[in-house]
Amino acid sequence: MNMSSWKAFINNYVSDNGYWYIPKGLTVKEDNFKLIKKRLTILKEYEGSNWSKVQSKFVKSLSKNDLFERRVDHEKSSDNAAIGRMFKVVVSNLGLAWINEDENVYITEVGNKIIASKDNKSKLLINNQIKRFQFYNPSFLRKDGFHDINVIPIEYLSELLYELNDKYISKEEYILFVAKKKSHDEITKSINEIYNYRNLSESDQKQLISTINKIKISSGSERRSSIYNTILLESPYALNFFSSSGLFSYSDSKLTLSCSKNELKNNLKSFKKNNVWIDFNSHKDWFYYYGQLAFDSPVKFAIDYYLDISDVDNALKIYKKVKKLGITIPDFKIKEDEFKTVIVDEKILEDFLEKHITELESDLKLLKDGRQFPTVSGPIDLLAKDSKGNYVIIELKKGRIADKVIGQVSRYAAYVGNNLTTMNKVRAIIVGKNIDRNLCLSVQVLRFNCNLYEFDYKVKFERKSV
């Protein structure tokens, strides 16, 4: 076989070490859904506890309840730690639980719903979580090549299998032509590469794999000496994980459709309308989204999230997608020019207040890391303290309706009151270009003090004659 026709593919394949990473742990597949639920129920008993202190107790509880088999009678503490660590990876990948910045165990809304639900409902919840999963997300360490991947795997695989004549991909095809793709724009490339590969003889296919596998990487592990072999070792975990979406099945080293073509087509329509890859700022922001049931439309969440973190470029990009697809978002009943004005104005305002917060109230002092302060309910625009020691949540209205703003501020206040201080030491300030009557009425029912401020400024460019 002449490798020259595959030279560009090979060079691109080994150009970085990034790939669709599903770390090893308990294999996520439908046969294990009940076991995952039972183990999660045990983990719930340790919610709020420091993970490093309760990890061994958690594993002992699993053993006591016959939820894992010891390999030998004299297992070491490191073996127990590995069992706990692997399950932590599983629930993190599914958005059911996570270890927060204080190393405490936190069960998400989805996790609690699975614990409380019957098995058939729990199955549907897990199916849905896997459909929402994205690469890259901040639950993974940022390694070279990984953070460049902007893919929702189930959408990618759905479109790929829909277009392929035989409606399957082999494990080798996944490793070679799918697992390293960085965006949905590469689906056509995957399809063409798969067909070209299938046109090769079996010996030529083996030669291609051998050529790629001989190109070594620095990994510190003999088994992970090449990027191909690294993905190969983890491919069963990844392919079983994706098959747990309810759309595919994985057996005999093949990922195939497990639903009808019409059902897949309907899912693709939903993906195209609602899905968008989201560039999350932090681990906490990712779990705020992935761990909640309310965010069934990623595109609607994304536009709100980018407004919250004052990401002007991404907010505009999503807004244009929303308009192009004809999606109605009740919280943003404004035209594009007005939307641009709102996000630019309030980005400038947030920049200004970060450095000159006393212009708002003279005794305010911004906390260290107080801009875009992360919480399990999303990032607080600005978090400050006043001269009386009260925590002051400062939220910019960003053109949103009153109910949306009040709901967000209430969640932030609950987080601050429960985690940083007490509720009687929390107050809020909402700043907006237009404070309407609905917002004025809404703040009156809050159980904490909330002040409203309007702002205005004008920027004018006038061309001078020369």
C-alpha positions as CSV (number, residue, x, y, z in Angstrom):
1,M,0.0,0.0,0.0
2,N,1.2,3.5,-0.9
3,M,0.9,5.6,2.2
4,S,1.3,8.9,0.3
5,S,-2.5,9.3,-0.2
6,W,-2.9,9.0,3.6
7,K,0.0,11.2,4.5
8,A,-2.0,14.4,5.3
9,F,-4.4,12.3,7.4
10,I,-1.6,10.7,9.4
11,N,0.2,14.0,10.0
12,N,-3.0,15.6,11.2
13,Y,-3.9,12.6,13.4
14,V,-0.6,12.8,15.3
15,S,-0.3,16.6,15.4
16,D,-1.7,16.7,19.0
17,N,-2.8,14.4,21.8
18,G,-6.4,15.6,22.1
19,Y,-9.3,13.2,21.7
20,W,-12.8,12.6,23.0
21,Y,-11.7,11.5,26.4
22,I,-13.9,9.3,28.6
23,P,-11.8,8.2,31.5
24,K,-11.8,4.7,32.8
25,G,-14.2,3.8,35.6
26,L,-17.3,1.7,35.9
27,T,-18.5,1.2,32.3
28,V,-21.6,3.3,31.7
29,K,-24.1,1.1,29.9
30,E,-27.7,0.2,30.4
31,D,-26.8,-3.0,32.2
32,N,-25.1,-0.9,34.9
33,F,-27.8,1.9,35.3
34,K,-29.3,0.3,38.4
35,L,-25.9,-0.2,40.0
36,I,-25.0,3.4,39.3
37,K,-28.2,4.5,40.9
38,K,-27.6,2.3,44.0
39,R,-24.1,3.6,44.4
40,L,-25.2,7.2,44.0
41,T,-27.8,6.6,46.7
42,I,-25.0,5.6,49.0
43,L,-22.9,8.6,48.0
44,K,-25.8,10.8,48.9
45,E,-25.3,9.8,52.6
46,Y,-21.9,11.7,52.4
47,E,-23.1,14.8,50.7
48,G,-21.5,17.9,52.2
49,S,-18.6,15.9,53.6
50,N,-15.0,16.2,52.5
51,W,-14.3,13.6,49.8
52,S,-10.8,12.7,51.0
53,K,-12.1,12.1,54.5
54,V,-15.1,9.9,53.5
55,Q,-13.9,8.2,50.4
56,S,-12.8,5.0,52.3
57,K,-16.1,5.0,54.3
58,F,-18.0,5.3,51.0
59,V,-16.2,2.3,49.5
60,K,-16.8,0.3,52.7
61,S,-20.5,1.2,52.5
62,L,-20.6,-0.1,48.9
63,S,-18.9,-3.3,50.0
64,K,-21.4,-3.7,52.9
65,N,-24.3,-3.3,50.5
66,D,-22.8,-5.8,48.0
67,L,-22.3,-3.0,45.4
68,F,-18.9,-4.1,44.4
69,E,-16.8,-7.3,44.7
70,R,-13.4,-7.3,46.3
71,R,-10.8,-8.9,44.1
72,V,-8.8,-10.2,47.0
73,D,-9.3,-10.4,50.8
74,H,-6.2,-8.3,51.5
75,E,-6.9,-5.3,49.3
76,K,-4.9,-2.2,50.1
77,S,-6.3,1.2,51.0
78,S,-5.0,2.4,47.6
79,D,-7.3,-0.2,46.0
80,N,-10.3,1.2,47.9
81,A,-9.3,4.7,46.9
82,A,-9.2,3.6,43.2
83,I,-12.8,2.2,43.4
84,G,-14.1,5.5,45.0
85,R,-12.1,7.5,42.5
86,M,-13.5,5.6,39.5
87,F,-17.1,6.0,40.6
88,K,-16.4,9.7,41.2
89,V,-15.4,9.9,37.5
90,V,-18.6,8.1,36.4
91,V,-21.0,10.4,38.3
92,S,-19.0,13.5,37.2
93,N,-19.3,12.4,33.5
94,L,-23.0,12.0,33.9
95,G,-23.5,15.2,35.8
96,L,-25.0,13.4,38.8
97,A,-22.5,14.5,41.4
98,W,-19.2,16.4,41.7
99,I,-16.5,17.4,44.2
100,N,-16.6,21.1,44.6
101,E,-13.8,23.6,45.1
102,D,-13.8,22.8,48.9
103,E,-13.4,19.1,48.1
104,N,-17.0,18.5,49.4
105,V,-19.4,16.0,47.9
106,Y,-22.3,17.6,46.0
107,I,-25.3,15.7,44.5
108,T,-26.8,17.6,41.6
109,E,-30.5,18.1,40.9
110,V,-30.3,15.4,38.2
111,G,-28.6,13.1,40.6
112,N,-31.2,13.6,43.3
113,K,-34.0,13.1,40.7
114,I,-32.4,9.7,39.7
115,I,-32.2,8.6,43.3
116,A,-35.9,9.4,43.9
117,S,-37.2,8.0,40.6
118,K,-38.2,4.6,39.5
119,D,-35.7,2.7,37.3
120,N,-37.4,3.4,34.0
121,K,-37.4,7.1,34.7
122,S,-33.8,7.0,35.9
123,K,-32.9,5.3,32.6
124,L,-34.4,8.2,30.6
125,L,-32.6,10.7,32.8
126,I,-29.3,9.1,32.1
127,N,-30.1,8.8,28.4
128,N,-30.7,12.5,28.3
129,Q,-27.6,13.4,30.3
130,I,-25.4,11.7,27.7
131,K,-27.2,13.6,24.9
132,R,-26.2,16.8,26.7
133,F,-22.6,15.9,27.3
134,Q,-20.0,18.0,25.5
135,F,-16.2,18.0,24.9
136,Y,-14.4,20.1,26.0
137,N,-15.8,20.8,29.5
138,P,-14.1,22.0,32.6
139,S,-14.4,18.7,34.5
140,F,-11.4,17.6,32.6
141,L,-7.9,18.9,33.1
142,R,-6.8,21.2,30.3
143,K,-4.2,19.3,28.3
144,D,-2.7,20.3,25.0
145,G,-5.2,19.6,22.2
146,F,-8.2,18.8,24.5
147,H,-9.5,22.3,25.0
148,D,-9.6,22.8,21.2
149,I,-12.4,20.2,20.9
150,N,-15.8,21.9,20.6
151,V,-18.2,18.9,20.1
152,I,-21.4,17.5,21.4
153,P,-20.6,13.8,20.7
154,I,-24.1,12.4,20.5
155,E,-25.1,15.0,17.9
156,Y,-21.9,14.3,15.9
157,L,-22.4,10.5,16.0
158,S,-26.2,10.8,15.2
159,E,-25.5,12.8,12.1
160,L,-22.6,10.6,11.1
161,L,-24.6,7.3,11.4
162,Y,-27.6,8.9,9.7
163,E,-25.5,9.8,6.7
164,L,-23.5,6.5,6.5
165,N,-25.2,3.9,4.3
166,D,-24.6,0.9,6.6
167,K,-25.5,2.9,9.8
168,Y,-22.6,1.8,11.9
169,I,-18.9,2.5,12.7
170,S,-16.4,0.0,13.8
171,K,-14.2,0.6,16.9
172,E,-11.2,1.2,14.6
173,E,-13.2,3.7,12.6
174,Y,-14.2,5.5,15.7
175,I,-10.5,5.7,16.9
176,L,-9.2,6.8,13.5
177,F,-11.9,9.1,12.1
178,V,-14.1,10.3,14.9
179,A,-12.4,10.5,18.3
180,K,-10.0,13.3,17.3
181,K,-12.5,15.6,15.5
182,K,-12.6,19.1,16.9
183,S,-15.9,20.5,15.6
184,H,-19.2,19.5,13.9
185,D,-17.9,21.1,10.7
186,E,-15.7,17.9,10.3
187,I,-18.6,15.4,9.9
188,T,-18.3,15.3,6.1
189,K,-14.6,14.7,6.6
190,S,-15.3,11.8,8.9
191,I,-17.7,10.3,6.3
192,N,-15.3,10.6,3.5
193,E,-12.4,9.1,5.5
194,I,-14.6,6.2,6.6
195,Y,-15.6,5.3,3.1
196,N,-12.0,5.6,1.9
197,Y,-10.9,3.3,4.7
198,R,-13.6,0.7,3.9
199,N,-12.3,0.7,0.3
200,L,-8.9,-0.5,1.4
201,S,-8.1,-4.2,1.7
202,E,-7.9,-5.7,5.1
203,S,-4.1,-5.8,4.9
204,D,-3.9,-2.1,3.9
205,Q,-6.2,-1.2,6.8
206,K,-3.8,-2.9,9.2
207,Q,-0.8,-1.2,7.6
208,L,-2.5,2.2,8.1
209,I,-3.1,1.5,11.7
210,S,0.4,0.1,12.2
211,T,1.9,3.2,10.6
212,I,0.0,5.5,12.9
213,N,0.7,3.3,16.0
214,K,4.4,3.5,15.4
215,I,4.4,7.3,15.9
216,K,5.2,7.6,19.6
217,I,4.0,10.2,22.1
218,S,5.4,11.1,25.5
219,S,2.9,9.7,28.0
220,G,4.9,8.1,30.8
221,S,3.1,4.8,30.1
222,E,4.3,1.9,27.9
223,R,0.7,1.0,27.0
224,R,-0.1,4.6,26.0
225,S,3.0,5.0,23.8
226,S,1.0,6.2,20.8
227,I,-2.1,8.4,20.5
228,Y,-3.9,5.5,18.6
229,N,-3.2,3.0,21.4
230,T,-4.2,5.6,24.0
231,I,-7.6,6.0,22.4
232,L,-7.9,2.3,21.8
233,L,-7.5,1.5,25.5
234,E,-10.4,3.9,26.4
235,S,-12.6,3.3,23.4
236,P,-14.8,0.6,25.0
237,Y,-15.6,3.1,27.8
238,A,-16.4,5.8,25.3
239,L,-18.5,3.7,22.9
240,N,-20.5,2.2,25.8
241,F,-21.0,5.7,27.2
242,F,-22.3,7.0,23.9
243,S,-24.6,3.9,23.4
244,S,-26.2,4.8,26.8
245,S,-27.9,7.7,25.1
246,G,-30.6,5.3,23.9
247,L,-29.8,6.0,20.3
248,F,-27.0,3.5,19.7
249,S,-25.9,0.1,20.7
250,Y,-22.3,-1.2,21.1
251,S,-21.4,-4.8,20.6
252,D,-19.0,-6.9,18.5
253,S,-16.7,-3.8,18.3
254,K,-19.4,-1.8,16.4
255,L,-21.5,1.2,17.3
256,T,-24.8,0.8,15.5
257,L,-28.2,2.5,15.5
258,S,-30.6,1.1,18.2
259,C,-33.5,3.4,17.2
260,S,-35.4,3.8,13.9
261,K,-34.1,6.1,11.2
262,N,-37.2,8.3,11.8
263,E,-36.5,8.6,15.5
264,L,-32.9,9.5,14.8
265,K,-34.1,12.1,12.3
266,N,-36.3,13.7,14.9
267,N,-33.5,13.8,17.4
268,L,-31.3,15.4,14.8
269,K,-33.9,18.1,14.2
270,S,-34.0,18.8,17.9
271,F,-30.2,18.9,18.1
272,K,-30.0,21.3,15.2
273,K,-32.5,23.6,16.8
274,N,-31.5,23.5,20.4
275,N,-27.9,22.3,20.7
276,V,-24.8,24.5,20.9
277,W,-21.4,24.0,22.3
278,I,-20.9,26.3,25.3
279,D,-17.5,27.7,26.4
280,F,-17.8,27.4,30.2
281,N,-15.5,29.5,32.4
282,S,-15.3,27.1,35.3
283,H,-16.0,23.6,36.7
284,K,-18.8,25.1,38.8
285,D,-20.5,26.8,35.8
286,W,-20.4,23.5,33.9
287,F,-22.1,21.6,36.7
288,Y,-24.6,24.4,37.2
289,Y,-25.7,23.7,33.6
290,Y,-25.2,19.9,33.3
291,G,-26.5,19.0,36.7
292,Q,-29.9,20.8,36.4
293,L,-33.0,19.5,34.8
294,A,-34.4,23.0,33.8
295,F,-31.9,23.5,30.9
296,D,-33.5,21.4,28.3
297,S,-32.5,23.9,25.6
298,P,-28.7,24.5,25.5
299,V,-29.1,27.4,23.0
300,K,-31.4,29.2,25.4
301,F,-29.1,28.6,28.3
302,A,-26.1,29.7,26.3
303,I,-27.4,33.1,25.4
304,D,-28.2,33.7,29.1
305,Y,-24.9,32.4,30.3
306,Y,-22.8,34.5,27.9
307,L,-24.7,37.5,29.0
308,D,-24.0,36.6,32.6
309,I,-20.3,36.4,32.1
310,S,-20.2,39.4,29.7
311,D,-18.9,37.4,26.8
312,V,-20.0,39.8,24.0
313,D,-18.7,37.8,21.0
314,N,-20.3,34.5,22.0
315,A,-23.5,36.1,23.1
316,L,-23.9,37.8,19.7
317,K,-23.1,34.5,17.9
318,I,-25.8,32.6,19.8
319,Y,-28.3,35.5,19.4
320,K,-27.8,35.3,15.6
321,K,-28.3,31.6,15.6
322,V,-31.5,32.0,17.6
323,K,-32.9,34.5,15.1
324,K,-31.8,32.4,12.1
325,L,-33.6,29.3,13.4
326,G,-36.7,31.3,14.4
327,I,-36.4,30.3,18.1
328,T,-38.5,32.5,20.4
329,I,-36.8,33.3,23.8
330,P,-39.4,35.1,26.0
331,D,-36.6,36.5,28.3
332,F,-35.1,38.5,25.4
333,K,-37.9,40.3,23.5
334,I,-35.5,42.8,21.9
335,K,-34.2,43.4,18.4
336,E,-30.7,42.7,17.4
337,D,-29.4,46.3,17.5
338,E,-30.9,46.7,20.9
339,F,-29.4,43.4,22.0
340,K,-26.0,44.5,20.9
341,T,-26.4,47.8,22.7
342,V,-27.4,46.1,25.9
343,I,-24.5,43.6,26.1
344,V,-21.9,46.2,25.1
345,D,-23.2,48.8,27.5
346,E,-23.4,46.4,30.4
347,K,-20.0,44.9,29.6
348,I,-18.5,48.4,29.8
349,L,-20.5,49.0,33.0
350,E,-19.2,45.8,34.6
351,D,-15.6,46.7,33.6
352,F,-16.1,50.2,35.2
353,L,-17.7,48.9,38.4
354,E,-14.9,46.4,38.9
355,K,-12.5,49.2,39.3
356,H,-14.8,52.0,40.6
357,I,-17.4,50.1,42.7
358,T,-17.6,53.0,45.2
359,E,-19.4,55.0,42.4
360,L,-22.3,52.8,43.1
361,E,-22.2,53.0,46.9
362,S,-19.3,54.7,48.7
363,D,-18.7,51.9,51.3
364,L,-18.6,49.0,48.9
365,K,-15.4,46.9,48.5
366,L,-15.2,44.2,45.8
367,L,-14.1,40.8,47.1
368,K,-11.0,39.2,45.7
369,D,-12.1,37.3,42.7
370,G,-15.5,39.1,43.2
371,R,-16.1,39.6,39.5
372,Q,-18.0,36.6,37.9
373,F,-17.9,35.0,41.4
374,P,-18.7,31.3,40.8
375,T,-21.7,29.6,42.5
376,V,-23.7,26.5,41.9
377,S,-26.4,28.8,40.5
378,G,-24.1,30.4,38.0
379,P,-21.6,33.3,38.3
380,I,-22.5,36.5,40.2
381,D,-21.6,39.6,38.2
382,L,-20.0,41.3,41.1
383,L,-19.8,40.3,44.8
384,A,-18.8,42.9,47.3
385,K,-19.0,43.7,51.0
386,D,-20.2,46.9,52.7
387,S,-18.9,48.7,55.8
388,K,-21.4,46.8,58.0
389,G,-19.9,43.4,56.8
390,N,-22.9,42.5,54.6
391,Y,-22.3,40.6,51.4
392,V,-23.6,42.6,48.5
393,I,-24.7,40.8,45.3
394,I,-24.5,43.2,42.3
395,E,-26.4,41.9,39.3
396,L,-26.7,43.7,35.9
397,K,-30.1,43.4,34.3
398,K,-28.8,42.8,30.8
399,G,-32.1,43.4,29.1
400,R,-33.8,40.5,30.9
401,I,-37.4,40.4,32.1
402,A,-38.0,41.1,35.8
403,D,-38.9,37.4,36.8
404,K,-35.6,36.2,35.3
405,V,-33.5,38.7,37.1
406,I,-35.3,38.3,40.4
407,G,-35.0,34.5,40.2
408,Q,-31.3,34.7,39.5
409,V,-30.6,37.2,42.3
410,S,-32.6,35.0,44.8
411,R,-30.6,31.9,43.9
412,Y,-27.3,33.9,44.4
413,A,-28.5,35.2,47.7
414,A,-29.4,31.7,48.9
415,Y,-26.0,30.4,47.9
416,V,-24.1,33.3,49.7
417,G,-26.4,33.0,52.7
418,N,-25.8,29.3,53.0
419,N,-22.1,29.1,52.1
420,L,-20.4,32.4,53.0
421,T,-22.5,34.0,55.7
422,T,-26.1,34.0,57.0
423,M,-29.1,35.4,55.1
424,N,-29.5,38.4,57.4
425,K,-26.0,39.5,56.2
426,V,-26.9,39.4,52.5
427,R,-28.3,42.1,50.3
428,A,-28.5,42.8,46.6
429,I,-28.2,45.6,44.1
430,I,-29.7,45.3,40.6
431,V,-28.4,47.7,38.0
432,G,-30.0,48.3,34.7
433,K,-30.5,50.8,31.9
434,N,-34.2,50.6,32.3
435,I,-35.8,49.6,35.6
436,D,-39.4,48.9,34.9
437,R,-42.4,48.7,37.1
438,N,-42.5,44.9,37.2
439,L,-39.0,44.8,38.6
440,C,-39.9,47.5,41.2
441,L,-42.8,45.4,42.3
442,S,-40.9,42.1,42.3
443,V,-38.1,43.2,44.7
444,Q,-40.8,44.0,47.3
445,V,-41.5,40.4,48.0
446,L,-37.8,39.3,48.5
447,R,-36.8,38.2,51.9
448,F,-33.6,40.2,51.7
449,N,-32.9,43.9,51.0
450,C,-32.5,44.7,47.3
451,N,-31.8,48.1,45.9
452,L,-32.4,49.2,42.2
453,Y,-30.1,51.5,40.3
454,E,-30.5,52.9,36.8
455,F,-27.5,53.9,34.8
456,D,-27.0,55.9,31.6
457,Y,-24.2,57.2,29.6
458,K,-23.7,58.2,26.0
459,V,-20.8,57.7,23.6
460,K,-20.8,59.8,20.5
461,F,-18.3,59.7,17.6
462,E,-18.2,62.7,15.4
463,R,-16.1,62.8,12.3
464,K,-14.1,66.0,11.9
465,S,-13.4,67.6,8.6
466,V,-9.8,68.1,7.6
